[in-house]
């Protein structure tokens, strides 16, 4: 697409990369919408996936027909100018029995000290027995002193038998993020959330999950891995509320480096005697023997630490 500049193209390569292959709008046959600096640069719907502009808020309605199988939809967003405050509301209506992958994510690139911000508010309405894999990457590039802010908010509504897996990562360069996820899980439905965060310098990242298990036989598996480097600060809070016979697992693991700080506050609330809920949390520095082992293989201390962190956040 000729109207995509190099900076935007570079960000798209990062946030849409799946298994080493980035999204190419010129060759992609499926549905997509590319957003940059509050404007759509390109859009395409398919027979089974319709992307429409909202009439009440900035953003999109993405409607996936019942029974749709094996299709992907891309909805990346980029900000490449300082001073932009991009707010978008995207609603996904997933029909009964559909099985699709959604690739989202946001990249911000600025070269000045003025703040640039993207707030993505995504809601998932997953129909009976539907399956969705949602992949989301966030990254900031450019001047390291520039203020790049990404505030994702997610709401999830799972009907009977639905399955939603959210794989979200913050790859670095984002000075501030406020990540909120709310959801309700219905009968025999499953929600899986995998979060990976990297902060450095004076970055601040907060994560807040609150999931209500309202349907008998529902399950949730919540996993967060994070690395706090430099003088960065992270705060993690999760709340799993069991209102019916259900299973819930929350796991938060964090690595501290330099002067990084992490608060982890997992919470379980059982309002039903048949709710089975577990949480785990671990915070610590990289073990010295891990670095020593890699140094015997020829890596410097810095290279060894990077290799350990990269593996931890995979």
C-alpha positions as CSV (number, residue, x, y, z in Angstrom):
1,X,0.0,0.0,0.0
2,X,1.6,3.2,-1.2
3,X,0.2,5.4,1.6
4,X,2.1,3.6,4.3
5,X,5.4,5.4,5.2
6,X,8.5,3.6,6.3
7,X,8.1,4.4,10.0
8,X,4.6,2.9,10.0
9,X,5.7,-0.1,8.0
10,X,8.5,-0.8,10.5
11,X,6.1,-0.6,13.4
12,X,3.7,-2.9,11.6
13,X,6.5,-5.4,11.0
14,X,7.0,-5.6,14.8
15,X,3.5,-5.7,16.1
16,X,2.0,-8.1,13.5
17,X,4.9,-10.5,13.5
18,X,3.6,-14.1,14.0
19,X,6.2,-16.9,14.0
20,X,8.7,-14.7,12.2
21,X,6.3,-13.6,9.4
22,X,4.9,-10.1,9.5
23,X,1.6,-9.0,7.9
24,X,1.8,-7.8,4.3
25,X,-1.5,-6.0,3.3
26,X,-0.6,-6.3,-0.4
27,X,-0.6,-10.1,-0.3
28,X,-3.0,-10.8,2.6
29,X,-6.3,-12.3,1.4
30,X,-8.2,-12.0,4.7
31,X,-9.9,-9.2,6.5
32,X,-7.9,-6.3,7.9
33,X,-7.9,-2.6,9.0
34,X,-4.7,-0.6,9.4
35,X,-5.0,2.5,11.7
36,X,-2.3,5.2,11.9
37,X,-2.5,8.5,13.7
38,X,-6.3,8.2,14.2
39,X,-7.0,7.4,10.5
40,X,-7.6,4.2,8.6
41,X,-4.9,3.6,5.9
42,X,-6.6,0.6,4.5
43,X,-9.4,-1.9,5.1
44,X,-10.8,-5.1,3.7
45,X,-13.7,-7.4,4.7
46,X,-14.3,-10.9,3.6
47,X,-17.4,-13.0,3.1
48,X,-17.3,-14.2,6.7
49,X,-15.6,-11.3,8.5
50,X,-17.1,-7.8,8.1
51,X,-15.2,-4.7,9.4
52,X,-17.4,-1.6,9.8
53,X,-16.8,1.9,11.1
54,X,-18.7,2.6,14.4
55,X,-21.3,5.2,14.3
56,X,-21.2,6.3,18.0
57,X,-17.5,6.1,18.8
58,X,-14.1,6.1,17.0
59,X,-13.4,2.5,16.1
60,X,-14.7,-0.6,14.5
61,X,-17.3,-3.3,14.7
62,X,-15.8,-6.6,13.6
63,X,-18.5,-9.2,12.9
64,X,-17.4,-12.8,12.4
65,X,-20.1,-15.1,10.9
66,X,-21.2,-18.3,12.7
67,X,-19.2,-21.3,11.6
68,X,-16.2,-19.3,10.2
69,X,-13.1,-21.5,10.3
70,X,-9.4,-20.9,9.9
71,X,-9.5,-17.2,9.0
72,X,-7.3,-14.4,10.4
73,X,-8.1,-10.7,10.9
74,X,-5.5,-8.0,11.4
75,X,-6.3,-4.7,13.2
76,X,-3.0,-3.1,14.1
77,X,-2.7,0.6,15.1
78,X,0.3,2.9,14.9
79,X,1.1,6.4,16.2
80,X,4.1,8.1,14.5
81,X,3.6,11.8,15.5
82,X,4.1,13.4,18.9
83,X,1.1,15.1,20.4
84,X,-1.4,12.5,19.2
85,X,-3.9,11.0,21.7
86,X,-5.5,8.2,19.8
87,X,-8.7,6.6,21.3
88,X,-10.3,3.6,19.6
89,X,-13.2,1.3,20.5
90,X,-13.2,-2.1,18.8
91,X,-16.0,-4.6,19.3
92,X,-15.6,-8.2,18.1
93,X,-18.9,-10.2,17.6
94,X,-17.9,-13.8,17.2
95,X,-20.6,-16.1,15.9
96,X,-21.5,-19.5,17.2
97,X,-18.9,-22.2,16.3
98,X,-16.5,-19.8,14.7
99,X,-12.7,-20.5,15.0
100,X,-10.5,-17.5,14.1
101,X,-7.3,-15.7,15.0
102,X,-7.2,-11.9,15.6
103,X,-3.9,-10.1,15.4
104,X,-3.9,-6.6,16.9
105,X,-1.3,-4.5,18.7
106,X,0.0,-1.0,18.7
107,X,3.4,0.7,18.0
108,X,4.3,4.2,18.8
109,X,7.3,6.0,17.3
110,X,8.3,9.6,18.3
111,X,11.4,11.7,18.2
112,X,10.4,14.6,20.5
113,X,9.6,14.8,24.2
114,X,5.9,15.5,23.6
115,X,3.6,12.7,24.7
116,X,2.0,10.4,22.2
117,X,-0.8,8.0,23.4
118,X,-2.9,5.2,22.2
119,X,-5.9,3.8,24.1
120,X,-7.5,0.7,22.7
121,X,-10.7,-0.4,24.2
122,X,-11.6,-3.9,22.9
123,X,-14.7,-5.9,23.7
124,X,-15.1,-9.6,22.8
125,X,-18.6,-11.1,22.5
126,X,-17.9,-14.8,21.9
127,X,-20.8,-16.9,20.9
128,X,-21.6,-20.5,21.9
129,X,-18.7,-22.9,21.2
130,X,-16.6,-20.3,19.4
131,X,-12.8,-20.3,19.6
132,X,-10.6,-17.2,19.3
133,X,-6.9,-16.7,19.5
134,X,-6.1,-13.0,20.1
135,X,-2.5,-11.8,19.6
136,X,-1.5,-8.4,20.8
137,X,1.9,-6.7,20.9
138,X,2.8,-3.2,22.1
139,X,6.1,-1.4,21.5
140,X,7.6,2.0,21.6
141,X,10.5,3.1,19.3
142,X,12.4,6.3,18.6
143,X,13.8,8.7,21.1
144,X,14.2,6.9,24.4
145,X,13.3,10.1,26.3
146,X,10.0,10.6,24.4
147,X,6.8,9.9,26.3
148,X,5.0,6.9,24.7
149,X,1.9,5.8,26.4
150,X,-0.3,2.7,25.6
151,X,-3.4,2.0,27.7
152,X,-5.2,-1.1,26.6
153,X,-8.6,-2.0,28.1
154,X,-10.2,-5.4,27.4
155,X,-13.7,-6.7,28.2
156,X,-14.6,-10.3,27.6
157,X,-18.0,-12.0,27.5
158,X,-17.9,-15.8,26.9
159,X,-21.1,-17.7,26.2
160,X,-21.5,-21.4,26.9
161,X,-18.6,-23.5,25.6
162,X,-16.6,-20.6,24.2
163,X,-12.8,-20.5,24.3
164,X,-10.8,-17.3,24.2
165,X,-7.0,-17.2,24.4
166,X,-5.4,-13.7,24.8
167,X,-1.6,-13.5,24.2
168,X,-0.4,-10.0,25.0
169,X,3.1,-8.6,25.3
170,X,4.7,-5.2,25.9
171,X,8.1,-5.4,24.2
172,X,9.7,-2.3,25.6
173,X,10.0,1.4,24.9
174,X,6.6,2.3,26.5
175,X,7.0,4.8,29.3
176,X,3.6,4.3,30.8
177,X,0.9,1.7,30.4
178,X,-2.4,1.0,32.3
179,X,-3.6,-2.4,31.3
180,X,-7.1,-3.4,32.4
181,X,-9.0,-6.6,31.7
182,X,-12.6,-7.4,32.8
183,X,-14.6,-10.4,31.9
184,X,-17.4,-12.9,32.6
185,X,-17.0,-16.6,31.8
186,X,-20.1,-18.7,31.1
187,X,-21.0,-22.3,31.4
188,X,-18.2,-24.7,30.3
189,X,-16.3,-21.7,28.8
190,X,-12.6,-21.2,29.0
191,X,-10.5,-18.0,29.2
192,X,-6.7,-18.2,28.9
193,X,-4.6,-15.0,29.3
194,X,-0.8,-14.9,28.8
195,X,0.9,-11.6,29.5
196,X,4.5,-10.6,29.1
197,X,5.9,-7.2,30.1
198,X,9.3,-5.5,29.8
199,X,10.0,-2.2,31.4
200,X,13.2,-0.1,31.8
201,X,14.4,3.4,32.7
202,X,11.6,5.2,34.5
203,X,8.8,3.2,32.9
204,X,5.6,2.5,34.8
205,X,3.3,-0.4,34.0
206,X,0.1,-1.4,35.9
207,X,-1.9,-4.5,35.2
208,X,-5.4,-5.2,36.6
209,X,-7.4,-8.3,35.9
210,X,-10.9,-8.9,37.2
211,X,-12.7,-12.0,35.9
212,X,-16.1,-13.4,37.1
213,X,-16.7,-17.1,36.7
214,X,-20.4,-17.2,36.4
215,X,-21.1,-20.5,34.6
216,X,-20.8,-24.0,35.9
217,X,-17.8,-25.8,34.5
218,X,-16.0,-22.6,33.5
219,X,-12.3,-22.2,33.7
220,X,-9.6,-19.5,33.6
221,X,-5.8,-19.7,33.4
222,X,-4.1,-16.4,34.0
223,X,-0.3,-16.2,33.5
224,X,1.9,-13.1,33.7
225,X,5.6,-12.9,33.3
226,X,7.5,-9.6,33.6
227,X,10.9,-8.0,33.8
228,X,11.5,-4.7,35.6
229,X,14.9,-3.1,34.6
230,X,16.4,0.2,35.4
231,X,14.3,2.3,37.8
232,X,11.0,1.0,36.4
233,X,8.0,0.1,38.4
234,X,5.3,-2.5,37.8
235,X,2.1,-3.2,39.7
236,X,0.2,-6.4,39.1
237,X,-3.3,-7.1,40.5
238,X,-5.6,-10.0,39.6
239,X,-9.0,-11.0,40.9
240,X,-10.7,-14.2,40.1
241,X,-14.3,-14.4,41.4
242,X,-15.8,-17.8,41.5
243,X,-19.6,-17.5,41.5
244,X,-20.2,-21.1,40.4
245,X,-18.5,-24.5,40.2
246,X,-15.4,-23.5,38.3
247,X,-11.6,-23.7,38.1
248,X,-9.2,-20.8,38.3
249,X,-5.5,-20.4,38.2
250,X,-3.4,-17.2,38.5
251,X,0.3,-17.2,38.1
252,X,2.6,-14.1,38.3
253,X,6.4,-14.4,37.9
254,X,8.7,-11.3,37.8
255,X,12.4,-10.7,37.4
256,X,14.0,-7.7,39.0
257,X,17.1,-6.1,37.5
258,X,19.0,-3.0,38.5
259,X,16.6,-0.9,40.7
260,X,13.4,-2.3,39.2
261,X,10.4,-2.7,41.5
262,X,7.3,-5.0,41.3
263,X,4.2,-5.2,43.4
264,X,2.1,-8.4,42.9
265,X,-1.3,-8.7,44.5
266,X,-3.2,-11.8,43.4
267,X,-6.7,-12.2,44.8
268,X,-9.2,-15.1,44.9
269,X,-12.8,-14.7,45.8
270,X,-14.9,-17.9,46.1
271,X,-18.6,-17.3,46.3
272,X,-19.4,-20.9,45.6
273,X,-18.2,-23.9,47.6
274,X,-17.4,-25.8,44.4
275,X,-15.1,-23.1,43.1
276,X,-11.5,-24.3,42.9
277,X,-9.1,-21.4,42.7
278,X,-5.3,-21.3,43.0
279,X,-2.8,-18.4,42.8
280,X,1.0,-18.3,42.6
281,X,3.4,-15.3,42.7
282,X,7.2,-15.2,42.6
283,X,9.5,-12.2,42.4
284,X,13.3,-12.3,42.4
285,X,16.5,-11.5,40.6
286,X,18.3,-13.7,38.0
287,X,20.1,-16.5,39.8
288,X,23.9,-16.1,39.7
289,X,24.5,-19.7,38.6
290,X,22.3,-19.1,35.5
291,X,24.6,-16.3,34.4
292,X,27.7,-18.3,35.3
293,X,26.6,-21.2,33.3
294,X,26.1,-19.1,30.2
295,X,29.4,-17.3,30.7
296,X,31.2,-20.6,30.5
297,X,29.7,-20.9,27.0
298,X,31.4,-17.7,26.0
299,X,28.8,-15.0,26.7
300,X,29.5,-11.8,28.5
301,X,27.5,-11.1,31.7
302,X,25.3,-8.6,29.8
303,X,24.7,-11.1,26.9
304,X,23.9,-13.9,29.5
305,X,21.4,-11.7,31.3
306,X,19.7,-10.7,28.0
307,X,19.5,-14.4,26.9
308,X,17.9,-15.3,30.2
309,X,15.4,-12.5,30.0
310,X,14.5,-13.2,26.3
311,X,13.9,-16.8,27.2
312,X,11.8,-15.9,30.3
313,X,9.5,-13.6,28.2
314,X,9.0,-16.0,25.3
